[in-house]
Structure formats: structure tokens, C-alpha cells
Amino acid sequence: VQLQASGGGLVQPGGSLRLSCAASGTISSINVKGWYRQAPGKRRELVASITSGGSTNYADSVKGRFTVSSDNAKNTVYLQMNSLKPEDTAVYYCNVYAFGGNDYWGQGTLVTVSS
């Protein structure tokens, strides 16, 4: 299984970006898809996640600004990021945790919020 993330880039404060992560291969239909981020000198943190049943979870710092969604048929997870702030600058990683304990990570995509 491979996860391919895309959509990162440079954006001004207040702007928007949409990240996508497509999984190739066979993954259990019971899973949790999520986005993590890691800023320089900081620990990797959970940004948002969505279960295969559609339940979502967000870090307090992104609530109301970011929206996670998924297309289970395509094994793809998205992260719509609005009202971006400089402190959102980080490498964003997608993750799929599948029933049975399989844990998959994408390669990371850089998001830079700067004027």
C-alpha cells in the first residue's frame, strides 16, 4: 500500500489550500484516515481524522478552519484548509490506520503560510 499526498505549497495568510492523499493497494474498509503535521523543531501532531463511518476529529488549533473528508470508494482523503495562519506552516502527512493494525504513511507535503 502506498499513499500519495499532494496539494501543498506557498500561500498567504488568510488563504486556502486543499490537500489530497490517494491510497493505492488494498486497505481494510474499516479504517481511520488522517492528516498529521510536523513543524520544524516540533513533534508530529494530529491535525484531523475521519473514520470509515464518517466520524471526524480535529485538533483545537484548526477547528472551524480545516475540514477533513474522504472518498472511501477511491481510498482518498482530503484536507480543506481555510483561513491559513503562519503557524500552520509544516510538512503535512497523510495516514491510514486500518483494521488489523496496519499503519500507512504518505511522504509528506510542505505547506508554507507566509506573506
C-alpha distance (Angstrom), angle and dihedral (degrees) to the residues before:
residue distance angle dihedral
V1 . . .
Q2 3.79 . .
L3 3.78 129.2 .
Q4 3.79 118.4 -151.4
A5 3.79 115.8 -163.8
S6 3.77 124.9 -166.1
G7 3.78 142.2 162.4
G8 3.78 103.7 72.7
G9 3.77 123.2 131.9
L10 3.77 147.0 117.5
V11 3.78 118.2 -46.7
Q12 3.78 134.8 167.4
P13 3.80 121.1 -113.6
G14 3.77 109.6 -80.9
G15 3.78 92.2 27.7
S16 3.78 131.5 117.8
L17 3.77 138.8 -122.3
R18 3.77 133.9 179.3
L19 3.78 120.1 -146.6
S20 3.78 122.5 -159.7
C21 3.78 130.8 -166.7
A22 3.77 122.3 -171.5
A23 3.77 121.8 -167.0
S24 3.77 120.5 -149.4
G25 3.76 121.5 -160.1
T26 3.78 132.0 33.1
I27 3.80 118.3 -43.7
S28 3.76 127.2 176.1
S29 3.79 110.9 -96.3
I30 3.80 86.5 -128.9
N31 3.77 105.7 74.1
V32 3.75 148.7 119.6
K33 3.79 119.1 -122.5
G34 3.74 119.3 -161.9
W35 3.75 150.2 164.7
Y36 3.78 123.7 -129.2
R37 3.76 129.6 -179.2
Q38 3.75 137.1 -158.2
A39 3.77 123.4 -162.1
P40 3.81 121.3 -162.7
G41 3.78 110.6 -74.6
K42 3.78 93.3 5.9
R43 3.77 136.2 101.8
R44 3.77 121.8 -101.3
E45 3.78 109.6 -95.6
L46 3.77 136.3 -168.1
V47 3.79 112.6 -106.7
A48 3.78 102.2 177.1
S49 3.77 140.7 -25.0
I50 3.77 139.2 -168.0
T51 3.77 128.9 -162.5
S52 3.76 124.0 -138.6
G53 3.79 85.2 -106.3
G54 3.79 91.6 58.0
S55 3.80 102.0 -105.2
T56 3.77 113.0 143.5
N57 3.77 135.6 -156.0
Y58 3.82 128.8 -170.0
A59 3.76 137.8 -170.1
D60 3.79 110.5 -111.6
S61 3.79 90.4 -118.5
V62 3.82 93.1 63.2
K63 3.80 102.7 35.0
G64 3.77 111.1 127.8
R65 3.81 92.7 15.8
F66 3.81 105.6 59.2
T67 3.79 128.6 51.9
V68 3.78 125.1 -165.4
S69 3.79 120.5 -157.8
S70 3.76 138.0 163.0
D71 3.75 143.4 -156.4
N72 3.78 103.9 -146.2
A73 3.79 93.3 -171.1
K74 3.80 89.2 58.5
N75 3.83 95.4 35.9
T76 3.77 87.5 -127.7
V77 3.78 130.0 139.9
Y78 3.80 126.1 -164.1
L79 3.77 135.5 -162.1
Q80 3.78 117.2 -159.4
M81 3.78 108.3 -162.0
N82 3.80 119.0 -166.1
S83 3.79 133.0 173.3
L84 3.77 90.0 23.3
K85 3.79 119.1 -160.0
P86 3.80 130.9 -158.7
E87 3.80 88.3 -109.7
D88 3.81 88.7 63.3
T89 3.78 88.4 69.4
A90 3.80 107.8 120.3
V91 3.75 145.5 107.0
Y92 3.78 107.1 -80.2
Y93 3.79 119.9 -147.3
C94 3.75 128.1 -167.4
N95 3.76 120.1 -142.6
V96 3.77 137.3 -170.7
Y97 3.78 119.8 -163.3
A98 3.78 108.6 -169.2
F99 3.78 132.3 -163.3
G100 3.78 107.7 -87.7
G101 3.78 94.4 42.7
N102 3.78 101.6 -80.0
D103 3.79 110.8 150.7
Y104 3.79 120.1 -166.8
W105 3.81 129.7 -173.6
G106 3.77 133.8 -165.4
Q107 3.78 124.0 -136.8
G108 3.79 96.7 -103.3
T109 3.78 132.1 -110.0
L110 3.80 123.9 -135.4
V111 3.78 120.0 -123.1
T112 3.79 115.9 -169.9
V113 3.79 120.2 -174.4
S114 3.76 110.2 -167.4
S115 3.77 141.5 130.2
